[in-house]
Amino acid sequence: MEAEHRRSPRAQGMRASSGETGKLVVVATPIGNLEDITFRAVRVLREADVVVAEDTRKTRGLLTYLGITGKRLVSLHAHNEVDRVPHLIDLLKQDKMVALVSDAGTPGISDPGSHLVAACMRAGLEVTAVPGPSALSTAISLSGFGGGRFLFEGFLPRKGKERRERLHELGIVTEMPVILFEAPHHLGSTLADLMEVCGEERQVFIARELTKVYEELWLGSLGEALSAPLVDQPRGEYVIVLGPRHQEHTTISEEELLVFLEQLMAKGGSRRDLATAASKKLGLSRNKVYAVLNQLHGTTSPPADVPTAGHQCPPVA
């Protein structure tokens, strides 16, 4: 398919419509503190002919706070987005200015709006954005894990095979932070599942109610997280940033690993159990642990119940 590329009327040297009519404007709104709204966002919301909102009641409250009244609101959420797009396209073709907002933050990241934006681009309509607050960027900047790449997962599947597979995939991402959103009633189970696949020593940053009055930030290991106050009594909205595996975990010598495994062997257990325990504790791949175990047992291959094309972390049962 030919890539879609379109320049704005100003970029083409053409005279644009007065103001910002005939244009879809994706507007970022505060994720908590209403003072985080930008001057441009206020102007666009005031001038828009229509404000497209995930929840019109929440957006009406924001507009009231901003002193904007009598604005036409149209709902756009996961259950009606596809059906609503043709009507909104017609409004834009009538030279109307349409502002798109979500309940909080930047539309289209973990909220509705992407389908509308894509449809406008395909129709050759002008689309622009008012950048601003996002729980994603706020959390990574506060975590101390930033400075390079990161993986944004959003909300995990709630249960079943899909959830197990996604957790297993996230568990073997060790070179960059992983960012997740989570509801309070699922926070404890998600942290427990992450500990199962990544080990209790893996660092994690947890943010509750970012930018709001009761904002809480916590940094520690996954093993410690389950007893942290903001996890023990979960309330509000959470962002989890799973840190990259610490570099020092990969610098352990073979001799040190040998001593550690001998200590575990003295307590009993199968090679599979020993390898899993050492992998979680030291942040090493199970293949490396098996290689040292084989030396201890005088063998050159792992036992039959051990997968040779191993992963760094076992899947959740």
C-alpha positions in Angstrom: 0.0 0.0 0.0 1.3 3.4 -0.8 2.2 5.4 2.3 -0.1 8.3 3.2 1.7 11.6 3.5 0.1 14.9 3.6 1.4 18.4 4.3 -0.7 21.1 6.0 -2.0 24.0 3.9 0.5 26.3 5.5 3.4 23.9 4.7 2.2 23.9 1.0 2.1 27.7 0.9 -1.7 27.6 0.6 -4.0 29.9 2.5 -5.5 28.0 5.5 -9.0 28.4 6.7 -9.6 31.1 9.3 -8.8 29.9 12.8 -8.6 26.1 12.9 -11.8 25.1 11.2 -12.1 22.0 9.0 -9.5 20.3 11.2 -9.3 17.5 13.8 -7.3 18.6 16.8 -6.2 15.9 19.2 -6.0 17.6 22.6 -4.1 16.3 25.6 -5.9 17.1 28.9 -4.7 16.8 32.5 -4.2 13.3 34.0 -5.0 14.7 37.4 -4.0 18.2 38.3 -6.3 20.5 36.2 -3.6 23.2 36.3 -1.6 21.1 33.8 -3.9 22.2 30.9 -2.0 24.3 28.3 -3.0 27.7 27.0 -3.4 26.3 23.5 -5.5 23.5 24.7 -7.9 25.9 26.4 -8.1 28.1 23.2 -8.8 25.0 21.0 -11.5 23.7 23.3 -13.1 27.2 23.5 -13.1 27.6 19.7 -14.0 24.1 18.7 -17.4 23.6 17.1 -17.6 20.1 18.5 -15.7 18.4 21.3 -15.4 14.6 20.9 -15.0 13.0 24.3 -14.6 9.5 25.7 -17.0 10.4 28.6 -19.0 13.5 28.0 -19.8 13.9 31.7 -16.1 14.1 32.7 -15.3 16.4 29.8 -18.2 18.7 30.7 -16.7 19.0 34.2 -13.3 20.0 32.7 -14.9 22.5 30.4 -16.9 24.0 33.3 -13.6 24.4 35.3 -12.2 26.2 32.3 -15.2 28.5 32.1 -16.3 27.0 28.7 -20.1 26.6 28.5 -22.6 25.6 25.9 -20.2 23.4 24.0 -21.6 20.6 21.8 -20.2 17.3 23.0 -20.2 14.0 21.1 -19.2 10.7 22.8 -16.6 8.5 21.3 -15.7 5.3 23.2 -14.6 1.8 22.5 -18.2 0.6 21.8 -19.2 3.3 19.3 -16.0 4.6 17.7 -16.4 2.8 14.4 -20.1 3.9 14.0 -19.4 7.5 14.9 -16.5 8.2 12.6 -18.5 8.8 9.4 -20.6 11.5 11.1 -17.5 13.2 12.4 -15.8 13.1 9.0 -18.9 14.8 7.6 -18.6 17.6 10.2 -15.0 18.1 9.2 -15.8 18.3 5.5 -18.4 21.0 6.5 -15.4 23.1 7.7 -16.1 22.4 11.4 -13.4 22.4 13.9 -13.4 19.1 16.0 -11.4 18.7 19.2 -10.8 15.1 20.3 -10.1 14.5 24.0 -10.1 11.4 26.3 -11.0 11.2 30.0 -7.4 12.2 30.9 -4.1 12.4 29.2 -3.3 12.1 25.5 -6.0 10.4 23.2 -5.0 7.3 21.2 -2.4 5.9 23.6 -4.5 3.7 25.8 -7.8 5.4 25.0 -10.2 5.7 22.0 -9.4 8.0 19.1 -6.9 6.2 16.9 -9.6 5.0 14.5 -10.9 8.5 14.0 -7.4 9.9 13.4 -6.6 7.2 10.9 -9.9 7.8 9.1 -9.2 11.5 8.8 -5.8 10.9 7.4 -7.2 8.5 4.8 -9.8 11.1 3.9 -7.1 13.8 3.3 -8.4 15.9 6.2 -6.1 18.0 8.3 -5.1 16.6 11.7 -2.9 18.1 14.3 -2.3 17.7 18.0 -2.0 19.8 21.2 0.6 17.9 23.1 0.5 17.7 26.9 0.0 15.4 29.8 0.4 11.7 29.6 0.7 9.1 32.4 3.1 7.2 30.1 5.7 9.9 29.8 5.1 11.1 33.4 5.8 7.7 34.9 8.9 6.9 32.9 10.4 10.3 33.8 9.7 9.8 37.5 10.9 6.1 37.6 14.6 6.9 37.0 14.6 4.0 34.5 14.4 6.3 31.4 17.2 7.6 29.2 16.6 5.3 26.2 14.2 2.8 24.9 11.2 1.5 26.8 8.3 -0.9 26.0 4.7 0.3 26.6 2.3 -2.6 27.3 -0.8 -0.7 28.6 -3.3 -3.0 30.3 -2.5 -6.7 30.4 -5.1 -9.2 29.3 -7.2 -10.1 32.3 -6.9 -13.9 32.4 -6.3 -17.1 30.6 -3.7 -18.1 28.0 -3.4 -14.7 26.5 -2.4 -13.2 29.9 0.1 -16.0 30.6 1.7 -15.6 27.2 2.0 -11.8 27.5 3.5 -12.0 31.0 6.1 -14.5 29.7 7.0 -12.2 26.9 7.4 -9.3 29.2 9.5 -11.4 31.6 12.2 -11.9 29.0 12.4 -8.2 28.2 15.4 -7.3 30.3 17.2 -4.5 28.5 14.6 -1.8 28.8 11.8 -0.7 31.2 8.3 -2.0 30.6 5.3 0.2 31.4 1.9 -1.0 32.3 -1.4 0.5 33.5 -3.4 -1.2 36.1 -6.6 -0.9 38.1 -6.5 -1.1 41.9 -8.3 -4.4 42.2 -5.9 -6.1 39.9 -2.7 -4.5 41.2 -1.7 -7.2 43.7 -2.2 -10.1 41.3 -0.3 -8.4 38.5 2.7 -7.7 40.7 2.6 -11.3 41.9 2.5 -12.6 38.3 5.4 -10.3 37.3 7.5 -11.6 40.3 6.7 -15.1 39.1 8.2 -14.5 35.7 10.9 -12.0 36.5 12.1 -12.9 40.0 11.7 -11.1 43.3 14.8 -9.0 42.9 13.7 -7.2 39.8 13.2 -3.5 40.4 9.8 -1.9 39.9 8.4 1.6 40.2 4.8 2.1 41.1 2.9 5.4 40.8 -0.5 6.0 42.2 -2.8 8.9 41.2 -0.1 10.8 39.3 -0.3 14.6 39.7 -3.3 14.3 42.0 -3.6 15.3 45.6 -3.0 11.8 46.9 -0.1 10.9 44.5 2.2 8.2 45.8 5.4 7.0 44.3 7.2 3.8 45.3 10.5 2.2 44.1 11.9 -1.2 45.2 12.0 -4.9 44.3 9.0 -6.9 43.1 9.4 -9.0 46.2 9.1 -6.0 48.4 6.3 -4.5 46.4 3.6 -6.9 47.5 3.8 -5.6 51.1 4.1 -1.9 50.2 1.3 0.3 51.6 0.1 1.5 48.3 -0.3 -2.1 47.1 -1.7 -3.4 50.4 -4.5 -0.9 50.3 -4.9 -0.1 46.6 -7.0 3.0 45.6 -7.1 5.0 42.4 -5.2 4.5 39.1 -1.7 2.9 38.9 1.2 2.9 36.5 3.8 0.1 36.9 7.3 0.6 35.4 9.2 -2.7 35.5 12.9 -1.7 35.5 15.5 -3.3 33.3 17.6 -6.1 34.8 20.4 -4.6 36.8 23.8 -4.9 35.1 25.5 -6.2 38.1 23.3 -9.3 38.0 24.9 -10.4 34.8 28.5 -10.0 36.1 28.4 -12.8 38.7 31.4 -15.1 38.2 30.9 -18.8 37.5 32.7 -19.6 40.8 30.2 -17.4 42.7 27.3 -19.1 40.9 28.8 -22.5 41.7 28.9 -21.7 45.5 25.3 -20.4 45.4 24.1 -23.5 43.7 25.9 -25.8 46.1 24.2 -24.0 48.9 20.8 -24.5 47.2 21.6 -28.2 46.5 22.3 -28.8 50.2 18.7 -27.9 50.9 17.4 -30.5 48.3 15.3 -30.1 45.2 15.4 -31.0 41.5 17.8 -29.3 39.0 14.8 -27.6 37.5 13.8 -26.1 40.8 17.4 -25.1 41.5 17.8 -23.5 38.1 14.5 -21.5 38.5 15.5 -20.3 42.0 19.0 -19.2 40.8 17.6 -17.5 37.7 15.1 -15.5 39.7 17.6 -14.6 42.5 20.6 -13.7 40.4 18.9 -12.4 37.2 20.7 -15.0 35.0 19.3 -17.1 32.1 18.3 -20.6 33.1 20.6 -21.9 30.3 23.6 -20.5 32.0 22.5 -21.9 35.4 21.9 -25.3 33.8 25.4 -25.3 32.4 26.9 -24.9 35.8 24.5 -27.5 37.3 25.7 -29.9 34.6 29.3 -29.4 35.8 28.3 -30.2 39.3 26.4 -33.4 38.2 29.1 -34.4 35.7 26.7 -34.2 32.7 26.8 -32.3 29.5 23.1 -31.8 28.8 20.2 -30.7 30.9 17.7 -33.3 32.3 14.9 -34.4 30.0 12.3 -32.2 31.6 14.3 -29.0 30.9 13.7 -27.1 27.7 17.0 -26.6 25.9 15.9 -23.5 24.0 15.2 -21.9 27.3 13.9 -18.5 28.2 15.3 -16.2 30.9 12.1 -16.5 33.0 9.6 -19.3 33.2 6.0 -18.8 32.2 3.3 -18.2 34.8 1.3 -21.3 35.6 
